[in-house]
Amino acid sequence: MRVDLFDFDLPEDRIALRPVEPRDSARLLVVRPGEALQDRTVQDLPDLLRPGDALVFNDTKVIPAQLRGLRRRGENLSHVDATLHMRVAPDRWLAFLRPAKRVAEGDRIRFGHDGSACYLGTLDATVVEKREAGEALLAFDLSGAFLDEALHAVGHIPLPPYIASKRADDERDRVDYQTVYAREEGAVAAPTAGLHFTQDLFAALDIKGIERHFVTLHVGAGTFLPVKAEDTTDHKMHAEIGVVSNQTAEALNKVRARGGRIVAVGTTSLRLLESAADEDGTLQPWAGETSIFITPGYRFRAVDVLTTNFHLPRSTLFMLVSAFSGLETMRDAYAHAISTGYRFYSYGDASLLFRNEPNE
């Protein structure tokens, strides 16, 4: 499909730079294809779902994966930023470098203290391999838990570019850009639909008889990459690592068997569930890489309802929600959201999307 079909005008002031407080007070646009839009709040979610439904959360935990450093080549120094996006060994990460043209294979980069020349509290790496689109393989001098500790000391929270271009990250982001249920370290971007959930909201869902289950997909920095191709068939998705446990697969299959709905909290949960589903929608235990790219015409197998934030024009995520609820439905929903002041992107408001029945 043509990428320009997924374009729309989004005023910059609609992109939220901070989340609302409390988290579950965010606005929630309810989108049922063929029905009128509803303006609600996230706190209304228990009333919008049915007893026996199951919410599926991504329990990945964001790490400080944004690094600032100095490339050393003899006596020459150049500032280089790196955004880690996939761990491939205890001491090695794939990363997007900027500016990548300053870096060659074999170069040494010293990260820490925002690229200053101070040697204290720094982390060194070697550029092992350069790839396309600014990607490189970095081998760090530390490994395993020692590398993890160093990343927490010198790294920054990797705010999405549309936020990071307007303000620097701070200590508040270390809390704000993390779900309250995060537990499996490895993501370099938050599963942002989950940012709206609080312990009070969980209690209300429990009272309503709505189940909670967890999967893990370590969100990569590739989620921020713009679609530069003119046709969706020419866009390459970066792989991400995920796990659906046997326990979760069995529980969700039981939910479906008794007529309950599977409600994905965020596009990351949805993409992982669809990767783990058989043709008939049966979920299997699953672990590995997924680079699933969902566009209109995709037949959804596992997920019935999706809650997600508002995404950017021409993004793979707007393509996904258009596949889920219908392109024209989502264009109308986003036009309504923009005109009525909904807040967009990672720290913004949420939507509750019901699946377009013809996709079944």
C-alpha positions in Angstrom: 0.0 0.0 0.0 1.1 3.6 -0.6 2.6 5.1 2.6 1.0 8.5 1.9 -2.4 6.8 2.6 -1.4 6.9 6.3 -0.5 10.6 6.3 -2.4 13.2 8.2 -1.7 16.7 9.6 -0.6 16.6 13.3 0.0 20.0 15.0 3.2 19.8 17.0 1.5 21.1 20.1 -0.6 17.8 20.2 2.6 15.8 21.1 2.7 15.4 24.9 6.0 16.2 26.5 4.9 15.0 30.0 2.2 12.5 31.1 -0.9 13.5 33.0 -1.2 12.7 36.7 -2.5 10.4 37.9 -1.7 8.1 35.0 -5.2 6.6 34.6 -6.8 10.1 34.3 -5.7 10.2 30.7 -8.4 10.5 28.0 -9.6 7.4 26.2 -11.2 7.5 22.8 -13.4 4.4 22.3 -13.5 3.3 18.6 -16.0 0.7 17.5 -16.1 0.4 13.7 -19.5 1.5 12.4 -20.5 3.2 15.6 -20.2 6.7 17.1 -16.9 7.6 18.8 -17.0 7.9 22.6 -14.9 10.2 24.7 -14.0 8.5 28.0 -11.1 8.2 30.4 -8.7 5.3 31.1 -10.4 5.0 34.5 -13.5 3.9 32.7 -11.8 0.9 31.2 -13.5 -1.7 33.6 -16.9 -0.5 32.4 -15.9 -0.8 28.8 -14.8 -4.4 29.0 -16.7 -7.6 30.1 -16.2 -10.0 32.9 -14.1 -12.9 31.6 -12.1 -10.7 29.2 -8.3 -10.8 29.6 -5.9 -7.9 29.4 -2.4 -8.8 28.1 0.5 -6.6 29.2 4.1 -6.4 28.1 6.2 -6.5 31.2 9.4 -5.4 29.6 11.5 -2.9 31.5 13.2 0.1 29.9 16.9 0.4 30.4 19.0 3.7 30.0 19.9 2.8 26.5 20.8 6.3 25.2 24.5 6.8 25.4 26.6 9.9 24.6 30.3 9.6 24.0 33.5 10.3 22.2 34.9 8.4 19.3 38.7 8.0 19.7 40.9 7.6 16.6 44.5 8.3 17.6 44.4 11.9 18.9 41.2 12.8 17.1 37.9 13.0 19.0 34.4 13.2 17.7 31.1 13.3 19.6 28.9 10.2 18.9 25.5 9.2 20.3 24.3 5.6 20.4 20.9 4.2 21.0 21.1 0.5 21.9 18.3 -1.6 20.5 19.0 -5.3 20.7 21.4 -7.3 22.9 23.1 -10.1 21.0 25.6 -11.3 23.6 26.5 -10.6 27.2 28.9 -7.9 26.0 27.4 -6.9 22.6 24.6 -4.7 21.5 23.2 -3.6 18.2 22.9 0.2 18.2 22.0 3.1 16.0 24.8 5.6 15.9 24.6 9.3 15.2 26.3 10.7 13.2 27.2 7.3 11.9 29.5 8.7 9.2 32.0 9.7 12.0 32.5 6.0 12.9 34.4 3.2 11.3 34.8 -0.4 12.2 37.5 -0.8 14.8 37.0 2.6 16.3 36.8 3.0 20.1 34.0 5.0 21.7 34.1 6.1 25.3 30.6 6.7 26.7 29.6 8.5 29.8 29.5 12.0 31.3 27.6 13.2 28.2 30.7 12.8 26.0 33.1 14.8 28.2 36.7 13.8 28.3 36.4 12.8 32.0 37.5 9.2 32.5 35.5 8.5 35.7 32.2 6.7 35.3 32.8 5.9 31.7 32.0 2.9 29.5 34.2 1.8 26.5 33.2 -0.1 23.4 34.6 -1.1 20.1 32.7 -0.8 16.8 32.9 -4.4 15.5 30.7 -4.0 12.5 28.8 -1.2 10.6 25.5 -1.9 9.0 22.9 0.0 7.0 20.9 3.0 8.2 23.4 4.0 10.9 23.3 0.6 12.7 26.4 -0.9 14.2 27.5 -3.8 16.4 29.2 -2.6 19.6 31.4 -4.8 21.8 31.7 -3.3 25.3 34.7 -3.8 27.6 32.3 -5.0 30.3 29.9 -7.9 30.1 26.7 -9.3 31.7 25.7 -7.7 35.0 28.7 -5.5 35.1 27.6 -4.0 31.7 24.1 -3.6 33.0 25.3 -1.7 36.0 27.4 0.6 33.9 24.5 1.4 31.5 22.4 2.4 34.5 25.3 4.7 35.6 26.1 6.4 32.3 23.0 5.9 30.2 20.0 8.1 29.6 16.3 7.2 29.2 15.8 6.9 25.4 12.9 9.3 25.0 11.3 9.2 21.5 12.8 11.7 19.1 9.6 13.8 19.0 10.0 14.4 22.7 13.8 14.4 23.0 14.0 17.1 20.3 12.0 19.5 22.6 13.5 18.8 26.0 16.3 16.8 27.7 15.5 13.7 29.7 15.6 14.0 33.5 15.1 11.9 36.7 11.3 12.2 36.4 11.5 10.3 33.1 13.0 7.3 34.9 9.7 6.8 36.6 7.3 8.3 34.0 8.7 6.2 31.1 8.2 2.9 32.9 5.1 0.9 33.6 4.2 0.1 37.2 4.5 -3.6 36.4 7.8 -3.6 34.5 10.1 -6.4 35.5 12.1 -7.9 32.6 15.0 -5.5 31.7 15.8 -5.1 28.1 13.6 -2.6 26.3 14.9 0.7 24.9 11.4 2.1 24.4 8.4 1.8 26.7 5.3 -0.1 25.9 3.5 3.2 26.2 -0.1 2.0 26.4 0.8 0.4 29.7 1.9 3.7 31.2 -1.7 4.6 31.9 -2.3 1.7 34.3 -2.2 2.2 38.1 -2.7 -0.1 41.1 -6.1 1.5 41.7 -7.1 0.7 38.1 -5.9 -2.9 38.5 -8.0 -3.2 41.6 -11.1 -2.0 39.7 -10.4 -4.5 36.9 -10.1 -7.3 39.4 -13.5 -6.4 40.9 -15.0 -6.5 37.4 -13.6 -10.0 36.8 -11.2 -9.0 34.1 -8.0 -11.1 34.0 -4.4 -9.9 33.7 -1.7 -11.8 31.9 1.9 -10.9 30.9 4.1 -11.4 27.9 7.6 -9.9 27.3 8.7 -8.1 24.1 11.8 -6.0 24.4 10.9 -3.0 22.4 13.7 -1.8 20.2 14.7 1.6 18.9 13.5 0.5 15.5 10.0 1.5 16.7 11.1 5.1 16.3 12.4 4.8 12.8 10.3 6.7 10.2 9.0 4.9 7.1 11.0 6.3 4.3 9.7 4.0 1.6 6.9 5.1 -0.7 5.2 1.7 -0.5 4.7 -0.5 2.6 6.1 -3.5 0.8 9.5 -1.8 0.7 9.8 -1.0 4.4 12.0 -3.3 6.6 11.0 -3.8 10.2 13.7 -4.4 12.8 13.5 -7.6 14.8 12.6 -7.5 18.5 13.0 -10.3 21.1 9.9 -11.7 22.8 8.6 -14.5 25.0 5.1 -16.0 25.5 5.3 -18.5 28.3 3.5 -21.8 28.3 1.4 -20.6 31.3 0.3 -17.5 29.5 -0.5 -19.3 26.3 -2.6 -21.9 28.1 -4.5 -19.2 30.2 -5.4 -17.1 27.1 -6.5 -20.2 25.1 -8.9 -20.9 28.0 -10.2 -17.3 27.9 -11.0 -17.7 24.2 -12.6 -21.2 24.7 -15.1 -19.8 27.2 -16.0 -16.8 25.0 -13.8 -14.1 26.6 -11.9 -11.6 24.6 -8.2 -11.1 24.4 -7.4 -7.4 24.9 -3.9 -6.4 24.0 -2.4 -3.5 26.0 -0.3 -1.9 23.4 0.9 -2.7 19.9 3.9 -4.6 21.3 1.6 -7.1 23.1 -0.5 -7.4 20.0 2.5 -8.0 17.7 3.9 -10.7 20.0 0.5 -12.5 20.4 0.0 -12.5 16.7 3.5 -13.9 16.2 2.7 -16.7 18.6 -0.8 -17.6 17.2 -1.7 -20.5 14.9 -3.9 -19.9 11.9 -7.0 -20.7 14.1 -5.9 -18.3 16.8 -4.6 -20.9 19.2 -1.6 -19.4 21.1 1.5 -21.5 21.4 4.5 -20.9 23.8 6.9 -18.8 21.9 10.3 -17.3 22.2 12.6 -15.6 19.7 12.7 -12.7 17.3 9.7 -11.1 15.6 9.7 -8.6 12.8 6.0 -8.8 12.1 4.7 -5.8 10.0 1.0 -5.4 10.2 -0.8 -3.4 7.5 -4.4 -3.3 6.2 -5.4 -6.7 4.8 -3.8 -8.6 7.6 -6.1 -11.2 9.2 -5.9 -11.0 13.0 -5.8 -14.3 14.7 -5.4 -13.8 18.4 -6.4 -10.2 19.5 -10.0 -9.0 19.8 -9.5 -5.5 21.3 -6.5 -3.2 21.5 -5.8 -0.3 23.8 -3.0 1.9 22.5 -1.8 5.5 22.4 -2.1 7.9 19.4 0.6 7.4 16.9 2.4 9.6 14.4 1.6 10.1 10.7 3.1 7.6 8.3 4.2 5.4 11.2 4.1 1.6 11.2 1.9 1.8 14.3 -0.7 4.0 12.6 -0.6 1.3 9.8 -1.2 -1.4 12.5 -4.2 0.3 14.1 -5.6 1.0 10.6 -5.4 -2.7 9.9 -7.1 -3.5 13.2 -10.1 -1.1 13.0 -10.1 0.0 9.4 -8.2 2.8 7.7 -11.2 5.2 7.2 -12.4 4.5 10.8 -8.9 5.4 12.1 -8.6 8.5 9.9 -11.9 9.7 11.3 -10.9 8.8 14.9 -7.6 10.7 14.6 -9.3 13.7 13.0 -11.7 13.8 16.0 -8.8 13.3 18.5 -6.8 16.2 16.9 -9.8 18.6 16.8 -10.9 17.9 20.4 -7.4 18.2 22.0 -6.3 14.6 22.6 -2.6 14.4 23.5 -0.5 12.2 21.1 2.4 9.9 21.3 4.3 8.2 24.2 3.2 10.5 27.0 -0.2 11.1 25.5 -3.8 9.9 25.8 -5.1 6.5 24.8 -7.6 4.8 22.6 -9.6 1.6 22.9 -10.0 -0.1 19.5 -12.4 -2.8 18.6 -11.5 -5.1 15.7 -13.0 -4.5 12.4 -15.2 -7.7 11.9 -14.4 -8.2 8.1 -10.8 -9.0 9.2 -12.1 -12.3 10.8 
